[in-house]
Amino acid sequence: SRDHRSVSAAPVEITTAVVAVVDGLDRLASVSGLPTDAAAAAHQTVGGLRRRLDPERPLHIAIIGEKKAGKSTFLNALLGVEVLGSAAREYTAATTLIQSAPALSLAVDGEPRPVVDLDGLAAAVRALADAATGGVERLDVGLPNTTLPEGLVLIDTPGLNTSLESHRRRTWATVE
C-alpha cells in the first residue's frame, strides 16, 4: 500500500486562481509598452482564455515538450506516485489524462478496464502508454486520495519532436 496525501480544492477555487493569472496577463499587456497590434492580439488571447474558463468544468493542464524532456517524470513527482512510465528511450505514445476520482480507475480509448490496486494500475498505464507497444491513443486515469485537487486534470503527452506522426498528432490534438 502506498501513502497518499489528500488535498481538496473545489473546481471553482482552481478556476478562480487561473482567472487571477489571466487578469494579470491582461494587465501586463496593457502596461508593457507593446506595440498596439501586439497588445490587441494579447488582449484577444486573454479574452479567449476567459471564455474557456468555466468553474463547473474541470481545468485541463497539458504537459507538452520534446521527447525525453521528463514530462512523465515531472507528473509522477507532482502526483506523489509513480503511475506514468519512463525509460532511456522514447516512451510515451498515448495521451494520458489523470484526475482525482473516488476510486482507482482506468479507461483505454474510452473503454473502462478493471483495476485492482495502484501497482496494477501503474503497470497497466506503463504498458499501454509505451511507444514500443503501440496502438493506444488515450488513457483516462482516476486516482483517489492524491495531491491532485478535484477539478484539475493533468495531461501527459507524447513528445513533439518524435519521428512518429501519430504521436505528434496526439499532442497537438490535446492543445486544440
Disulfide bonds with the S-S distance in Angstrom:
none
